[in-house]
Amino acid sequence: MELGDGIRREIPPPSPETPVSKPQTIFLHILSPSSEVPNKLTFPSIPVATTVGELKIKIQDVVATKPAPGRQRLIYRGKALVKDTDTMKDVFGQETVR
């Protein structure tokens, strides 16, 4: 392309659109010793950006007795998940995420 100043400038062709990647998810099984909860809760596609607090709300939604998030104690590998702002990626680490 030539502009009024006599200098020719090449304009690169538009780049192909970057494909939209699907959000990373995890397959999550939750076991509970409580009689309120069935043998195992399964969440087949939890986004890794889901926080512990949001997971507690999902659990509340699927358990018949609707346990309040404040009554739920989530433990992973012996460690209590006490920060409701931690994401699943924070909890499980990048190596668990596919």
N, C-alpha and C positions, 0 to 999 in steps of 0.2 A: 504494500500500500504506500502510495506516495502522498505525503502531506505538502502543504503550501510552501514549506521551507526547502524543498528540493531533496530532502533526505528520505530514502526508502526504508520503511520499517516493515519487518515481517511480523504478521500477527499469527501466532500459533493457532492451529485448528482447535475448536472446542474439545476439551477432554471428555471421554465417555464418562457418564455419570458413575459415581462411586456406588457400587451396589450397597443397598441397605442391609446391614447385617442384623440377624435376629438377636434379641437380647439373650445373654447367657442365662441358662437355667440349671437347676439341680433337681434331682429326683430325691425326695425326702420321705423317710419313714420315721414316725415318732412312736416310741414305745412308752407305755405308762403303767405304773403299778396301781394306779387309781381304778377303783371299780366303776367310776363314772365314765371312763374312756374304754372303748372297745379294744380288743387285742392290740391293734396297730392302726395308726392314722397314716394315710398315704397321700402325699402331695406330689403328683407326677411332674409338675413343671413350675417350680418356684423360681422367679427371677432372682439372680444373685444380689440385686440391689434391694431386695426385701429386707426390712429391718426386723430385729427380734420383736419389737413392739407390734409390727404389722403381722408377723407370724402368729403371735399370741391372739390377735383378733381373728385370724383365719381359723385357729384352733377353736376359739369360742364359737365361731359360726358353725362348725361341723359337729361339735360334741352336743349331744342331746340336752345335757344339764346347763349348757352355756356358762362354763366357768369364767369368771371375770379375769382379765389379763393379770391383775394384781395377785390373784390366787395361784397363778401358774408358775411353776419353777421349771425352767428348761436347763438341761445339763448336757454337755457334750464332752465326751472323754474325761469325765470326772470334774469338769470345770463348769460352774454355774454361769449361765448367760444373764448377767445382771444389767448390762447396759442395753436399754431398749433401742438405742440409736445405732448399735452395731449391725452391719449388714450380714447377709449370709456369706458373702465373700470374705468379710472380716473374720467370721467365725470358722469357716471351713478351709479358708486359704485358696489361693489361685490354683494349686495343684489338684484340687477336688473338682474344680469347675471345668466343664468341657465345652 
